[in-house]
Amino acid sequence: MTLVAAALAATALFPAAAQDAARGAALAEARGCGGCHGAAGISEVANTPSLAGQPAEFITLQMILFREGLRQAAPMNALSQGLEDGQVEDLAAHYAALTPAAPPGRGAPDAALAERGQALSDRLHCGVCHLPDFSGRNQIPRIAGQREDFLRHTLAQYRDSQRRGTDTNMNAVMHGVTDAEIAALAHFMAQQR
């Protein structure tokens, strides 16, 4: 827990003014981030999140967790090595400034599945932390319009205690949620604008 606290403290050490989206864009291009996350931050790669419009604090925190080995997600642990804190903040500013959009190939909404997902979202109070429009805030990710496959995978990881955030809130929220419910919830979130 001390390492997680240190990572959280590191995100607070840099004022927002230190972030430079233009430097972040150049760094993202130089490091090939668009190969997985999309040139405009909209992922075309299965199980890879879109980063456009994610809160800068969320991206900063995740990158620090990857870099410090506190969150395991190949290939991000290796790719984050050598990034200085200011570079992490610049990358975060770049992706936060991009306009979120539906990933290419997103299927049409299934009304019944989306309705089940919305009911589950209401029951689990997803909008409390992720905001009512699911746009995220601070260190909480944007889940509206995210890749459906990525959401299914991530929610199952939380349920199965294979992934944790900086705390175990998501693990507790997802405890006991079935695969069918996860599919409905992921579909509902992926269809949000």
MARBA-3410 file (N, C-alpha, C, O; in Angstrom, 1 decimal):
193
0.8,-1.2,0.0,0.0,0.0,0.0,0.9,1.3,0.0,0.4,2.3,-0.5 ~ 2.0,1.2,0.6,2.9,2.4,0.6,3.3,2.8,-0.8,3.4,4.0,-1.1 ~ 3.5,1.8,-1.7,3.9,2.2,-3.1,2.7,2.8,-3.8,2.9,3.7,-4.6 ~ 1.5,2.3,-3.5,0.3,2.9,-4.2,0.2,4.4,-3.7,-0.1,5.3,-4.4 ~ 0.4,4.6,-2.4,0.3,5.9,-1.8,1.3,6.8,-2.4,1.1,8.0,-2.7
2.5,6.3,-2.7,3.6,7.1,-3.3,3.2,7.4,-4.7,3.5,8.6,-5.2 ~ 2.6,6.5,-5.5,2.2,6.8,-6.8,1.1,7.8,-6.8,1.1,8.7,-7.7 ~ 0.2,7.8,-5.9,-0.9,8.8,-5.8,-0.3,10.1,-5.5,-0.7,11.2,-6.0 ~ 0.6,10.2,-4.6,1.3,11.4,-4.2,2.0,12.0,-5.4,2.0,13.2,-5.5 ~ 2.6,11.2,-6.2,3.4,11.7,-7.3,2.5,12.4,-8.3,2.9,13.3,-9.0
1.2,11.9,-8.4,0.3,12.5,-9.4,-0.1,13.9,-8.9,-0.5,14.8,-9.7 ~ 0.0,14.2,-7.6,-0.4,15.5,-7.1,0.8,16.5,-7.1,0.6,17.7,-6.8 ~ 2.0,16.1,-7.3,3.1,16.9,-7.3,3.3,17.9,-8.4,4.0,18.9,-8.3 ~ 2.6,17.6,-9.5,2.8,18.4,-10.7,1.5,19.2,-11.0,0.5,18.6,-11.2 ~ 1.6,20.5,-11.0,0.4,21.3,-11.3,0.0,21.1,-12.8,0.8,20.7,-13.6
-1.3,21.3,-13.0,-1.9,21.1,-14.4,-1.1,21.9,-15.4,-1.0,21.5,-16.6 ~ -0.6,23.1,-15.0,0.1,23.9,-16.0,1.4,23.3,-16.5,1.8,23.6,-17.6 ~ 1.9,22.3,-15.8,3.1,21.6,-16.2,2.8,20.7,-17.4,3.8,20.3,-18.1 ~ 1.6,20.3,-17.6,1.2,19.4,-18.7,1.2,20.2,-20.0,0.8,21.3,-20.1 ~ 1.8,19.5,-21.0,1.8,20.1,-22.3,1.3,19.1,-23.3,2.0,18.1,-23.6
0.1,19.3,-23.8,-0.5,18.4,-24.8,0.3,18.2,-26.1,0.4,17.1,-26.6 ~ 0.9,19.3,-26.5,1.7,19.3,-27.8,2.9,18.4,-27.6,3.3,17.6,-28.4 ~ 3.6,18.6,-26.4,4.8,17.7,-26.1,4.3,16.2,-26.0,5.0,15.3,-26.5 ~ 3.1,16.1,-25.4,2.6,14.7,-25.2,2.2,14.1,-26.6,2.5,12.9,-26.7 ~ 1.7,14.8,-27.5,1.4,14.3,-28.8,2.7,13.9,-29.5,2.7,12.8,-30.2
3.7,14.7,-29.4,5.0,14.3,-30.1,5.6,13.1,-29.4,6.1,12.2,-30.1 ~ 5.5,13.0,-28.1,6.0,11.8,-27.4,5.2,10.6,-27.8,5.7,9.5,-28.0 ~ 3.8,10.7,-27.9,3.0,9.6,-28.2,3.4,9.1,-29.6,3.4,7.9,-29.9 ~ 3.6,10.0,-30.5,4.0,9.6,-31.9,5.4,8.9,-31.9,5.6,7.9,-32.5 ~ 6.3,9.5,-31.2,7.7,8.9,-31.1,7.7,7.5,-30.5,8.5,6.7,-30.9
6.9,7.3,-29.5,6.8,6.0,-28.8,5.9,5.0,-29.4,5.8,3.9,-29.0 ~ 5.1,5.4,-30.5,4.3,4.5,-31.2,3.0,4.2,-30.5,2.4,3.1,-30.7 ~ 2.5,5.0,-29.6,1.3,4.8,-28.8,0.1,4.5,-29.6,-0.8,3.7,-29.3 ~ 0.0,5.2,-30.8,-1.1,5.1,-31.7,-1.2,3.7,-32.3,-2.3,3.3,-32.8 ~ -0.2,2.9,-32.3,-0.2,1.6,-32.9,-1.2,0.7,-32.2,-1.8,-0.2,-32.8
-1.4,0.9,-30.9,-2.4,0.1,-30.1,-3.6,1.0,-29.7,-4.8,0.5,-29.8 ~ -3.4,2.2,-29.3,-4.5,3.1,-28.8,-5.1,4.0,-29.8,-6.0,4.7,-29.5 ~ -4.6,3.9,-31.1,-5.1,4.7,-32.2,-4.5,6.0,-32.3,-4.2,6.6,-31.3 ~ -4.3,6.5,-33.5,-3.7,7.8,-33.7,-4.4,8.9,-33.1,-3.8,9.9,-32.6 ~ -5.7,8.8,-33.0,-6.5,9.9,-32.3,-7.0,9.4,-31.0,-8.0,10.0,-30.4
-6.4,8.4,-30.4,-6.7,7.9,-29.1,-8.0,6.9,-29.1,-8.5,6.6,-28.1 ~ -8.4,6.5,-30.3,-9.5,5.6,-30.4,-9.0,4.3,-30.9,-8.5,4.1,-32.0 ~ -9.0,3.3,-30.0,-8.3,2.0,-30.3,-9.1,1.2,-31.3,-10.3,1.1,-31.3 ~ -8.3,0.6,-32.2,-8.8,-0.4,-33.1,-8.3,-1.8,-32.8,-8.6,-2.7,-33.5 ~ -7.7,-1.9,-31.7,-7.0,-3.2,-31.3,-7.9,-3.9,-30.2,-8.2,-3.2,-29.2
-8.2,-5.1,-30.4,-9.0,-5.8,-29.4,-8.4,-5.8,-28.0,-7.2,-5.8,-27.8 ~ -9.3,-5.6,-27.0,-9.0,-5.5,-25.6,-8.0,-4.4,-25.2,-7.3,-4.5,-24.2 ~ -7.9,-3.4,-26.1,-7.0,-2.3,-25.8,-7.9,-1.0,-25.7,-8.7,-0.7,-26.6 ~ -7.7,-0.3,-24.6,-8.6,0.8,-24.3,-8.4,2.0,-25.3,-7.2,2.3,-25.7 ~ -9.4,2.7,-25.6,-9.3,4.0,-26.2,-9.0,5.0,-25.1,-9.5,4.9,-24.0
-8.1,5.9,-25.4,-7.6,6.9,-24.4,-8.2,8.3,-24.6,-8.0,9.2,-23.7 ~ -8.7,8.6,-25.7,-9.2,9.9,-26.0,-10.3,10.3,-25.0,-11.2,9.6,-24.7 ~ -10.1,11.5,-24.4,-11.0,12.0,-23.5,-10.9,11.5,-22.1,-11.7,11.8,-21.2 ~ -9.9,10.6,-21.8,-9.8,10.1,-20.4,-9.3,11.2,-19.6,-8.5,12.1,-20.0 ~ -9.7,11.3,-18.3,-9.1,12.3,-17.4,-7.6,12.2,-17.3,-7.1,11.1,-17.2
-7.0,13.4,-17.4,-5.5,13.4,-17.3,-5.0,12.8,-16.0,-4.0,12.0,-16.1 ~ -5.6,13.0,-14.9,-5.2,12.4,-13.7,-5.2,10.9,-13.7,-4.3,10.2,-13.2 ~ -6.3,10.3,-14.4,-6.4,8.9,-14.5,-5.2,8.3,-15.3,-4.6,7.3,-14.9 ~ -5.0,8.9,-16.5,-3.9,8.4,-17.3,-2.5,8.5,-16.6,-1.7,7.6,-16.6 ~ -2.3,9.7,-15.9,-1.1,9.9,-15.2,-0.9,8.8,-14.1,0.2,8.2,-14.0
-1.9,8.5,-13.4,-1.9,7.5,-12.3,-1.6,6.1,-12.9,-0.7,5.4,-12.4 ~ -2.3,5.8,-14.0,-2.1,4.4,-14.6,-0.7,4.3,-15.1,0.0,3.2,-15.0 ~ -0.2,5.3,-15.8,1.2,5.3,-16.3,2.2,5.1,-15.2,3.2,4.4,-15.4 ~ 2.0,5.8,-14.1,3.0,5.6,-13.0,2.9,4.2,-12.4,3.9,3.6,-12.1 ~ 1.7,3.7,-12.3,1.5,2.3,-11.8,2.2,1.3,-12.7,2.8,0.4,-12.2
2.0,1.5,-14.0,2.7,0.6,-15.0,4.2,0.7,-14.8,4.9,-0.3,-14.7 ~ 4.7,2.0,-14.8,6.2,2.2,-14.8,6.8,1.6,-13.5,7.9,1.1,-13.5 ~ 6.1,1.8,-12.4,6.6,1.3,-11.1,6.3,-0.2,-10.9,6.7,-0.7,-9.8 ~ 5.7,-0.8,-11.8,5.4,-2.3,-11.6,4.2,-2.6,-10.7,4.1,-3.7,-10.2 ~ 3.5,-1.6,-10.3,2.4,-1.7,-9.4,1.1,-2.2,-10.0,0.2,-2.8,-9.4
1.0,-2.1,-11.3,0.0,-2.6,-12.2,0.6,-3.4,-13.3,1.4,-2.8,-14.0 ~ 0.2,-4.6,-13.5,0.8,-5.5,-14.5,-0.2,-5.5,-15.7,-1.3,-5.9,-15.6 ~ 0.3,-5.1,-16.9,-0.5,-5.1,-18.1,0.5,-5.0,-19.3,0.9,-3.9,-19.7 ~ 0.9,-6.2,-19.7,1.9,-6.2,-20.9,1.1,-5.6,-22.1,-0.1,-5.8,-22.3 ~ 1.8,-4.8,-22.9,3.2,-4.4,-22.9,3.5,-3.1,-22.1,4.6,-2.6,-22.2
2.5,-2.6,-21.4,2.6,-1.3,-20.8,3.7,-1.1,-19.8,4.3,-0.1,-19.7 ~ 4.0,-2.2,-19.1,5.0,-2.1,-18.1,6.4,-1.8,-18.7,7.1,-0.9,-18.3 ~ 6.7,-2.5,-19.8,7.9,-2.3,-20.5,7.9,-0.9,-21.2,8.9,-0.2,-21.2 ~ 6.8,-0.6,-21.9,6.7,0.7,-22.6,6.8,1.9,-21.8,7.2,3.0,-22.2 ~ 6.4,1.8,-20.5,6.4,3.0,-19.6,7.8,3.2,-19.0,8.0,4.3,-18.4
8.7,2.3,-19.1,10.0,2.4,-18.5,10.8,3.6,-19.2,10.7,3.8,-20.4 ~ 11.5,4.4,-18.4,12.2,5.5,-18.9,11.4,6.8,-19.0,12.0,7.8,-19.3 ~ 10.1,6.7,-18.8,9.4,8.0,-18.9,9.5,8.7,-17.6,9.3,8.2,-16.5 ~ 9.9,10.0,-17.7,10.0,10.9,-16.5,8.6,11.3,-16.2,7.7,11.3,-17.0 ~ 8.4,11.8,-15.0,7.1,12.2,-14.5,6.5,13.3,-15.4,5.3,13.2,-15.7
7.3,14.3,-15.9,6.8,15.3,-16.7,6.3,14.8,-18.1,5.3,15.2,-18.6 ~ 7.0,13.8,-18.6,6.6,13.1,-19.8,5.2,12.4,-19.7,4.4,12.4,-20.5 ~ 5.1,11.7,-18.5,3.8,11.0,-18.2,2.7,12.1,-18.2,1.6,11.8,-18.8 ~ 2.9,13.2,-17.6,1.9,14.2,-17.5,1.6,14.8,-18.9,0.4,15.1,-19.2 ~ 2.6,15.0,-19.7,2.4,15.5,-21.1,1.6,14.5,-21.9,0.6,14.9,-22.6
1.9,13.2,-21.8,1.1,12.2,-22.5,-0.4,12.2,-22.0,-1.3,12.1,-22.8 ~ -0.6,12.4,-20.7,-1.9,12.4,-20.2,-2.7,13.6,-20.7,-3.8,13.6,-21.0 ~ -2.0,14.8,-20.8,-2.6,16.0,-21.3,-3.0,15.8,-22.7,-4.1,16.2,-23.1 ~ -2.2,15.2,-23.5,-2.5,14.9,-24.9,-3.7,14.1,-25.1,-4.6,14.5,-25.8 ~ -3.8,12.9,-24.4,-5.0,12.1,-24.5,-6.2,12.7,-23.9,-7.3,12.5,-24.5
-6.1,13.4,-22.9,-7.3,14.0,-22.3,-7.9,15.1,-23.2,-9.1,15.3,-23.2 ~ -7.0,15.7,-24.0,-7.5,16.8,-24.9,-8.1,16.2,-26.2,-8.8,17.0,-26.9 ~ -8.0,14.9,-26.5,-8.6,14.3,-27.7,-10.1,14.1,-27.5,-10.5,13.8,-26.4 ~ -10.8,14.2,-28.6,-12.3,14.0,-28.5,-12.6,12.5,-28.6,-12.2,11.8,-29.5 ~ -13.3,12.0,-27.5,-13.7,10.6,-27.5,-14.7,10.3,-28.7,-15.5,11.2,-29.1
-14.6,9.1,-29.2,-15.6,8.7,-30.3,-15.7,7.2,-30.2,-14.9,6.5,-29.5 ~ -16.7,6.7,-30.8,-16.9,5.2,-30.9,-15.8,4.6,-31.6,-15.3,5.1,-32.6 ~ -15.3,3.4,-31.2,-14.3,2.7,-31.9,-14.8,2.2,-33.2,-16.0,1.9,-33.4 ~ -13.9,2.1,-34.2,-14.4,1.6,-35.5,-15.0,0.2,-35.4,-14.4,-0.6,-34.6 ~ -16.0,-0.1,-36.1,-16.6,-1.4,-36.0,-17.5,-1.6,-34.9,-18.0,-2.8,-34.7
-17.8,-0.6,-34.1,-18.7,-0.8,-32.9,-20.1,-1.2,-33.5,-20.6,-0.5,-34.4 ~ -20.6,-2.3,-33.1,-21.9,-2.8,-33.6,-23.0,-1.9,-33.1,-22.9,-1.0,-32.3 ~ -24.1,-2.1,-33.7,-25.4,-1.4,-33.4,-25.8,-1.8,-32.0,-25.5,-2.9,-31.5 ~ -26.5,-0.9,-31.3,-27.0,-1.3,-30.0,-28.0,-2.4,-30.0,-28.9,-2.4,-30.9 ~ -27.9,-3.3,-29.0,-29.0,-4.3,-28.8,-29.8,-3.7,-27.7,-29.4,-3.7,-26.5
-31.0,-3.3,-28.0,-31.9,-2.6,-27.1,-32.1,-3.4,-25.8,-32.1,-2.8,-24.7 ~ -32.4,-4.6,-25.9,-32.7,-5.5,-24.7,-31.4,-5.6,-23.8,-31.5,-5.5,-22.6 ~ -30.3,-5.8,-24.5,-29.0,-6.0,-23.7,-28.7,-4.7,-23.1,-28.2,-4.7,-21.9 ~ -28.8,-3.6,-23.8,-28.5,-2.3,-23.2,-29.4,-1.9,-22.1,-29.0,-1.3,-21.1 ~ -30.7,-2.3,-22.2,-31.6,-2.1,-21.1,-31.2,-2.8,-19.8,-31.3,-2.3,-18.7
-30.8,-4.1,-20.0,-30.3,-4.9,-18.8,-29.1,-4.3,-18.3,-28.9,-4.2,-17.0 ~ -28.2,-3.8,-19.1,-27.0,-3.1,-18.7,-27.2,-1.8,-17.9,-26.6,-1.6,-16.9 ~ -28.2,-1.1,-18.4,-28.5,0.2,-17.7,-29.1,-0.1,-16.3,-28.8,0.5,-15.4 ~ -30.0,-1.1,-16.2,-30.6,-1.5,-14.9,-29.5,-1.9,-14.0,-29.5,-1.6,-12.8 ~ -28.5,-2.7,-14.5,-27.4,-3.1,-13.6,-26.5,-1.9,-13.2,-26.1,-1.9,-12.1
-26.3,-1.0,-14.2,-25.5,0.2,-13.8,-26.2,1.0,-12.7,-25.6,1.5,-11.8 ~ -27.5,1.1,-12.8,-28.3,1.8,-11.8,-28.2,1.1,-10.5,-27.9,1.7,-9.4 ~ -28.3,-0.2,-10.5,-28.2,-1.0,-9.2,-26.8,-0.9,-8.6,-26.7,-0.9,-7.4 ~ -25.8,-0.9,-9.4,-24.4,-0.9,-8.9,-23.9,0.6,-8.7,-22.8,0.8,-8.2 ~ -24.7,1.5,-9.0,-24.4,3.0,-8.8,-23.2,3.4,-9.6,-22.3,4.2,-9.0
-23.0,2.9,-10.8,-21.8,3.2,-11.6,-21.6,4.8,-11.8,-20.5,5.3,-11.8 ~ -22.7,5.5,-11.9,-22.7,6.9,-12.2,-22.2,7.7,-11.0,-21.9,8.9,-11.1 ~ -22.2,7.1,-9.8,-21.7,7.9,-8.6,-20.2,8.2,-8.8,-19.8,9.4,-8.6 ~ -19.4,7.2,-9.1,-18.0,7.5,-9.3,-17.6,7.9,-10.7,-16.8,8.9,-10.8 ~ -18.2,7.3,-11.7,-17.8,7.6,-13.1,-18.6,8.7,-13.6,-18.4,9.1,-14.8
-19.5,9.4,-12.8,-20.4,10.5,-13.2,-21.6,9.9,-14.0,-21.5,8.9,-14.6 ~ -22.7,10.6,-13.9,-23.9,10.2,-14.6,-23.8,9.9,-16.1,-24.5,9.1,-16.6 ~ -22.9,10.7,-16.7,-22.7,10.5,-18.2,-21.5,9.5,-18.4,-21.2,9.3,-19.6 ~ -20.9,9.0,-17.4,-19.9,8.0,-17.4,-18.6,8.6,-18.1,-17.8,7.8,-18.7 ~ -18.4,9.9,-18.0,-17.2,10.5,-18.6,-16.0,10.5,-17.7,-14.9,10.9,-18.1
-16.2,10.0,-16.5,-15.0,9.9,-15.6,-14.6,11.2,-15.0,-15.1,12.3,-15.4 ~ -13.8,11.2,-14.0,-13.3,12.4,-13.4,-12.0,12.1,-12.5,-11.9,10.9,-12.0 ~ -11.2,13.0,-12.4,-10.0,12.8,-11.6,-9.3,11.5,-11.9,-8.8,11.3,-13.0 ~ -9.2,10.6,-11.0,-8.5,9.4,-11.2,-9.5,8.2,-11.5,-9.1,7.0,-11.4 ~ -10.7,8.6,-11.9,-11.7,7.6,-12.3,-11.9,7.6,-13.8,-12.1,8.7,-14.3
-11.8,6.5,-14.5,-11.8,6.5,-16.0,-13.1,6.9,-16.6,-14.2,6.6,-16.0 ~ -13.0,7.4,-17.8,-14.2,7.5,-18.7,-14.5,6.1,-19.2,-13.6,5.4,-19.7 ~ -15.8,5.7,-19.0,-16.2,4.4,-19.5,-17.2,4.5,-20.6,-17.5,3.5,-21.3 ~ -17.8,5.7,-20.8,-18.7,5.9,-21.9,-18.0,5.7,-23.3,-17.0,6.4,-23.5 ~ -18.6,4.9,-24.1,-18.0,4.7,-25.5,-16.7,3.9,-25.5,-16.1,3.9,-26.6
-16.3,3.3,-24.4,-15.1,2.5,-24.4,-15.3,1.3,-25.2,-16.5,0.9,-25.5 ~ -14.3,0.6,-25.6,-14.4,-0.6,-26.4,-15.1,-1.7,-25.5,-14.8,-1.9,-24.3 ~ -16.1,-2.3,-26.1,-16.9,-3.3,-25.4,-16.1,-4.5,-24.9,-16.3,-4.9,-23.8 ~ -15.2,-5.0,-25.8,-14.4,-6.1,-25.4,-13.5,-5.8,-24.2,-13.3,-6.6,-23.3 ~ -13.0,-4.6,-24.2,-12.1,-4.1,-23.2,-12.9,-4.0,-21.8,-12.4,-4.5,-20.8
-14.1,-3.5,-21.9,-14.9,-3.4,-20.7,-15.3,-4.7,-20.2,-15.2,-5.0,-18.9 ~ -15.7,-5.7,-21.0,-16.0,-7.0,-20.6,-14.8,-7.6,-19.8,-14.9,-8.2,-18.7 ~ -13.6,-7.6,-20.5,-12.4,-8.1,-19.9,-12.1,-7.5,-18.6,-11.8,-8.2,-17.6 ~ -12.1,-6.2,-18.5,-11.7,-5.5,-17.3,-12.7,-5.7,-16.2,-12.2,-5.9,-15.0 ~ -14.0,-5.7,-16.4,-15.0,-5.9,-15.4,-14.8,-7.4,-14.8,-15.0,-7.6,-13.6
-14.6,-8.3,-15.7,-14.3,-9.7,-15.2,-13.1,-9.8,-14.4,-13.1,-10.5,-13.4 ~ -12.0,-9.1,-14.8,-10.8,-9.1,-14.0,-11.1,-8.5,-12.6,-10.6,-9.0,-11.6 ~ -11.9,-7.4,-12.5,-12.2,-6.9,-11.2,-13.0,-7.9,-10.4,-12.7,-8.1,-9.2 ~ -14.0,-8.5,-11.0,-14.8,-9.5,-10.3,-14.0,-10.6,-9.8,-14.2,-11.1,-8.6 ~ -13.0,-11.1,-10.6,-12.2,-12.3,-10.2,-11.0,-11.9,-9.4,-10.1,-12.8,-9.2
-10.9,-10.7,-9.0,-9.7,-10.2,-8.2,-8.4,-10.4,-8.9,-7.4,-10.6,-8.3 ~ -8.4,-10.3,-10.2,-7.2,-10.3,-11.0,-6.7,-8.9,-11.3,-5.6,-8.8,-11.8 ~ -7.5,-7.9,-11.0,-7.1,-6.6,-11.2,-7.7,-5.7,-10.0,-8.8,-6.0,-9.5 ~ -6.8,-4.8,-9.6,-7.3,-3.8,-8.6,-6.9,-2.5,-9.0,-6.0,-2.3,-9.8 ~ -7.7,-1.5,-8.5,-7.3,-0.1,-8.8,-6.4,0.3,-7.6,-5.7,-0.6,-7.1
-6.4,1.5,-7.3,-5.6,2.0,-6.1,-6.3,1.6,-4.8,-5.7,1.7,-3.7 ~ -7.5,1.1,-4.9,-8.2,0.5,-3.8,-9.0,-0.7,-4.3,-8.8,-1.1,-5.5 ~ -9.8,-1.3,-3.5,-10.6,-2.5,-3.9,-12.1,-2.2,-4.2,-12.9,-3.1,-4.2 ~ -12.4,-0.9,-4.4,-13.8,-0.6,-4.6,-14.4,-1.3,-5.8,-15.5,-1.9,-5.6 ~ -13.7,-1.3,-6.9,-14.3,-2.0,-8.1,-14.4,-3.5,-7.9,-15.3,-4.1,-8.4
-13.5,-4.1,-7.1,-13.6,-5.5,-6.8,-14.9,-5.8,-6.0,-15.6,-6.8,-6.3 ~ -15.1,-4.9,-5.0,-16.4,-5.1,-4.2,-17.6,-4.9,-5.1,-18.6,-5.6,-4.9 ~ -17.6,-3.9,-5.9,-18.8,-3.6,-6.8,-19.1,-4.8,-7.7,-20.2,-5.1,-7.9 ~ -18.0,-5.4,-8.2,-18.2,-6.5,-9.2,-18.4,-7.9,-8.6,-18.7,-8.8,-9.3 ~ -18.2,-8.0,-7.3,-18.4,-9.3,-6.6,-19.7,-9.9,-6.9,-20.8,-9.2,-6.7
-19.7,-11.1,-7.4,-21.0,-11.8,-7.6,-21.7,-11.5,-8.9,-22.7,-12.1,-9.2 ~ -21.1,-10.6,-9.7,-21.8,-10.2,-11.0,-21.5,-11.3,-12.0,-20.3,-11.7,-12.2 ~ -22.5,-11.8,-12.7,-22.3,-12.9,-13.6,-21.7,-12.5,-14.9,-21.7,-11.3,-15.2 ~ -21.2,-13.4,-15.7,-20.7,-13.1,-17.1,-21.8,-12.5,-17.9,-21.5,-11.5,-18.7 ~ -23.0,-12.9,-17.9,-24.1,-12.4,-18.6,-24.3,-10.9,-18.2,-24.6,-10.1,-19.1
-24.3,-10.7,-16.9,-24.5,-9.3,-16.5,-23.3,-8.4,-16.9,-23.5,-7.2,-17.3 ~ -22.1,-8.9,-16.9,-20.9,-8.2,-17.3,-21.1,-7.8,-18.8,-20.8,-6.7,-19.2 ~ -21.6,-8.8,-19.6,-21.8,-8.5,-21.0,-22.8,-7.4,-21.2,-22.6,-6.6,-22.1 ~ -23.9,-7.4,-20.5,-24.9,-6.4,-20.6,-24.4,-5.0,-20.2,-24.6,-4.0,-20.8 ~ -23.6,-5.0,-19.1,-23.1,-3.7,-18.6,-22.1,-3.2,-19.6,-22.1,-2.0,-19.8
-21.2,-4.0,-20.1,-20.2,-3.6,-21.1,-20.9,-3.1,-22.3,-20.4,-2.0,-22.9 ~ -21.9,-3.7,-22.8,-22.6,-3.3,-24.0,-23.3,-1.9,-23.7,-23.2,-1.0,-24.6 ~ -23.9,-1.8,-22.6,-24.6,-0.5,-22.3,-23.5,0.6,-22.2,-23.7,1.7,-22.8 ~ -22.4,0.4,-21.5,-21.4,1.5,-21.4,-20.7,1.8,-22.8,-20.5,3.0,-23.1 ~ -20.5,0.8,-23.6,-19.8,1.0,-24.9,-20.7,1.8,-25.8,-20.2,2.5,-26.7
-22.0,1.7,-25.6,-23.0,2.4,-26.5,-23.2,3.9,-26.1,-23.8,4.6,-26.8 ~ -22.7,4.2,-24.9,-22.9,5.6,-24.4,-22.0,6.6,-25.2,-20.9,6.2,-25.7 ~ -22.5,7.8,-25.4,-21.7,8.8,-26.1,-21.0,9.8,-25.2,-20.3,10.7,-25.6
END
